[in-house]
Each structure stands twice: as structure tokens, then as C-alpha cells.
Amino acid sequence: MRELSEKLAGISATGSEEELAEARGLIAKLRNMNLRWNVPELSNFIKARQRELFFRT
């Protein structure tokens, strides 16, 4: 989970479409993993990264 989180943290909101697609995949993997482990910090991190990457105004 740590490795995937670090990879996700390294993706910029101004990244290419390929990078943003990778971010979506990483978010999905991390979310599925967290269904089992239920780590609140990971959940918060995922939500924050989604806002930063995909909900730009």
C-alpha cells in the first residue's frame, strides 16, 4: 500500500492523460485494499488526492 501511495502522491494534477489514468487505477487498487484493512489515514489520503487531481475548478 505504501508503494502505491507514494506513486499516487508523485502524480501531478497537470500530468498527462496517461498519468491521470494511472492515478485512477492506483486509487481503485488502494480503495480495494483499504476495504480489508480499513486504515482511516489511507482513506483520507485517497479522498484528498481525488480532489487534487480530478476536481479542479
C-alpha positions, 0 to 999 in steps of 0.5 A: 500500500505504501508503494502505491501511495507514494506513486499516487502522491508523485502524480501531478494534477497537470500530468498527462492523460496517461498519468491521470489514468494511472492515478485512477487505477492506483486509487481503485487498487488502494480503495480495494485494499483499504476495504480489508484493512480499513486504515482511516489515514489511507482513506483520507489520503485517497479522498484528498488526492481525488480532489487534487487531481480530478476536481479542479475548478 
